[in-house]
Amino acid sequence: MEKQQPPLSFEDTAIAFEHMSNRALKRANFLFSNIGKPWLVKFGAFATPLAFKLRLPVKGIIKATIFNQFCGGETLEEAVKAAEELGKFGVGVALDYSVEAVEGEDNYDNALPEFLRAIQYATGKPHIPFIPIKVTGFARFELLEKMHNGETLTQEEKEEFERVRKRIHTICAAAAKGKVGVLVDAEESWVQQPVDDLADEMMSLFNRGEVIVYNTFQMYRHDRLDFLHLSFEKAKAAGYLLGAKLVRGAYMEKERKRAEENAYPSPIQPNKDAADEDYDAAVSFCLDHLDHLAVFIGTHNEDSCMLAARLLDEKNIPHNHPRVSFSQLYGMSDNITFNLAHAGYRVSKYLPYGPVKDVVPYLIRRAQENTSIAGSMGRELSLIRKEMKRRGI
């Protein structure tokens, strides 16, 4: 007889915050209270990089607050400790080396061993199922932009891109050997085509019989649902499995501004409802085709997570199906992550790590995204305070 799973609820704060001490809960309360203030985030985004440039002693303050909330540590070893703690609650991790590469061939080559080290560590560890990568961490942005626009590359540029391809291939080959998933992150729309092409090539090489490589589909773009369908048909026709990481997207304001400045139609959905509809349609499509794909449902949207959970039950698909994963960012939406894990679903946290100074751009983006997502801070705060009240602290 199949073990009866507990009913799923995202309101259960006892489960959501079981992993957090009273002190950690109070720190989160303080942090989210302040991240909700746009003026403070704006000031921090300006002042923090400047403080590092001027060598002011800000590292300790940043590490004790925003860094500890959203990052797993400064080194792989520290991140691994955080991963092991999450693993105790049935939550996996995507080990995310979040240092934004400085352009230059030496810097791209120097980043490679860190990813290979993470893959080597993740090998054989079920609680570390994924490693995310950004192609812009291994390639010059202007080169990708030129390729996206269909411009002819010089011989030197062709050789440059071949080095990019080899770096990505090295990572995917190591991941395939260790059976670790590789999540190829999406980029800005004006460099996305070569990223998609690289992801497709790696999927065709390594997604034979099992899914190792996942491409990312940003559903805040109005063309990505169709692109998901095309990618699926392409994979099916060529005999490999599609890896689909579904997100809403991270560059909305930047995309709209660029489209307006350059007088071309915006690739962004007309409104949030349209993005939500396409996201949920993508989830439904993927769950209908698990014989030919694996889906990574990367979202903080409770309705989309609940929809996916309900569809799994309706289709009699086990909660822990190996081709269905949920994910949220470390330090956020614990009510979703830990309640999904408690109900038997495969769920992981994106766990960023790297030196404090080098991870600052990532942290600033997290803070900016949070202030721009209507109601998200209020939701986080209300759940944290509900749990503090439950504990009497």
Secondary structure, DSSP 8 states (H G I E B T S, - for coil): ---------S--HHHHTTTS-HHHHHHHHHHHHHHT-HHHHHHHHHHHHHHHHTT-S-HHHHIIIIIHHH-S-SSHHHHHHHHHHHHTTT-EEEEEE-----SSHHHHHHHHHHHHHHHHHHTT-TT--EEEE-GGGTS-HHHHHHHHTT----HHHHHHHHHHHHHHHHHHHHHHHHT-EEEE----GGGHHHHHHHHHHHHHHH-SSS--EEEEEETTBTTHHHHHHHHHHHHHHHT--EEEEEE--S-HHHHHHHHHHTTS---B-SSHHHHHHHHHHHHHHHHH-TTTEEEEEE---HHHHHHHHHHHHHTT--TT-TTEEEEEETTS-HHHHHHHHHTT--EEEEEEES-HHHHHHHHHHHHHHHHHSTTHHHHHHHHHHHHHHHHT-
